[in-house]
Amino acid sequence: MSEVDHEPHENRNALRAMGRGFVGKCPNCGEGKMFSGFLTLRKCEVCGENLDQFEPSLLLPLAVGLVIVAIVAHVYFFLEVSGVGSPMISILVIVPIATIASILILRPFKGALVGLLWALRTKRSWQD
């Protein structure tokens, strides 16, 4: 697991690991960076934890999709209640909001899910 001087925590706290992942830090030590690109996982330079083995795969689009649907539903409901119920205006408002919100929450959600998978010790078994 950890090859350098940091030892892994015996008791892996899921909330702490998810919080560290949410801000893009290593769930093991909380100091090293989790991402090398926008969504590419890397090996922690501080503790040596190999984070690319904790891939959330289909859980990430599900979590992001649920949040985006909730946001879009609230925006659409607000537009209907305020009397701006034109389909064209709804599309012109909802599509940019959904796109921007998706891009903004994608990386923190992936980090939090990787932290959760790390805390649960869930690795990709097909890679071994």
C-alpha positions in Angstrom: 0.0 0.0 0.0 2.2 2.8 1.2 5.9 2.4 0.3 7.4 5.6 1.7 7.6 6.7 5.4 3.9 7.2 6.0 2.0 4.2 7.2 -1.7 3.7 6.2 -4.3 4.4 8.9 -5.6 1.2 10.4 -9.0 2.7 11.0 -10.0 4.4 7.8 -12.6 7.1 8.5 -14.9 7.3 5.5 -16.0 10.9 6.2 -12.5 12.2 6.6 -11.3 10.4 3.5 -14.3 11.7 1.5 -13.6 15.3 2.7 -9.9 15.0 1.8 -10.9 13.6 -1.6 -13.5 16.4 -2.1 -10.8 19.0 -1.9 -8.4 17.0 -4.2 -6.0 15.7 -1.5 -4.9 12.1 -0.8 -7.3 10.3 1.4 -4.5 8.5 3.2 -2.2 11.4 4.3 -4.3 14.5 3.4 -1.2 16.2 2.0 -0.5 15.0 -1.5 -2.5 15.8 -4.6 -5.0 13.3 -5.9 -5.2 14.4 -9.5 -2.6 14.9 -12.2 -5.0 16.3 -14.7 -8.7 17.3 -14.6 -9.9 13.8 -13.7 -6.7 11.6 -14.0 -5.8 9.9 -10.7 -2.2 9.7 -9.7 0.1 8.2 -7.1 0.4 10.4 -4.0 3.9 12.0 -3.9 3.9 12.2 -0.1 2.8 8.8 1.1 3.0 6.8 -2.1 -0.6 5.6 -2.1 -1.6 4.4 -5.6 -4.9 6.1 -6.1 -5.7 5.1 -9.6 -6.7 1.7 -8.4 -9.8 3.3 -6.7 -11.9 4.2 -9.8 -15.5 5.1 -9.1 -16.5 4.1 -12.7 -20.3 4.2 -13.0 -20.9 5.6 -9.5 -19.6 9.0 -10.5 -22.0 9.7 -13.4 -24.9 8.5 -11.2 -24.0 10.9 -8.4 -23.4 13.8 -10.7 -26.5 13.1 -12.7 -28.7 13.0 -9.6 -27.4 16.4 -8.4 -27.8 17.9 -11.9 -31.4 16.6 -12.2 -32.2 18.2 -8.8 -30.7 21.5 -9.9 -32.5 21.5 -13.3 -35.8 20.5 -11.7 -35.6 23.5 -9.3 -34.6 25.9 -12.1 -37.4 24.7 -14.3 -39.9 24.9 -11.4 -38.8 28.5 -10.7 -39.2 29.4 -14.4 -42.7 28.0 -14.5 -43.8 29.6 -11.3 -42.4 33.0 -12.3 -44.4 32.9 -15.6 -41.5 32.5 -18.0 -42.7 29.2 -19.2 -41.6 29.4 -22.8 -39.9 26.2 -23.9 -37.2 28.2 -25.7 -36.3 30.3 -22.7 -36.3 27.2 -20.5 -33.8 25.5 -22.9 -31.7 28.6 -23.1 -31.5 28.8 -19.3 -31.3 25.2 -18.3 -28.7 23.9 -20.7 -25.9 26.3 -19.7 -26.7 25.8 -16.0 -26.6 22.0 -16.3 -23.4 22.1 -18.3 -21.6 24.5 -16.0 -22.8 22.7 -12.8 -21.7 19.4 -14.2 -18.2 20.6 -14.9 -17.9 22.3 -11.5 -19.0 19.3 -9.4 -17.4 16.5 -11.4 -13.9 16.7 -9.9 -14.9 17.2 -6.3 -17.4 14.3 -6.6 -14.8 12.0 -8.1 -12.4 12.9 -5.3 -15.0 12.2 -2.6 -16.0 8.8 -4.2 -12.3 7.8 -4.5 -11.9 8.7 -0.8 -14.9 6.5 0.0 -13.6 3.6 -2.0 -10.2 4.0 -0.4 -11.8 3.9 3.1 -13.8 0.8 2.2 -10.7 -0.8 0.7 -12.5 -1.4 -2.6 -10.1 -1.8 -5.5 -10.5 -2.7 -9.1 -10.1 -6.5 -9.2 -9.9 -6.9 -12.9 -6.6 -5.1 -13.1 -4.7 -7.7 -11.0 
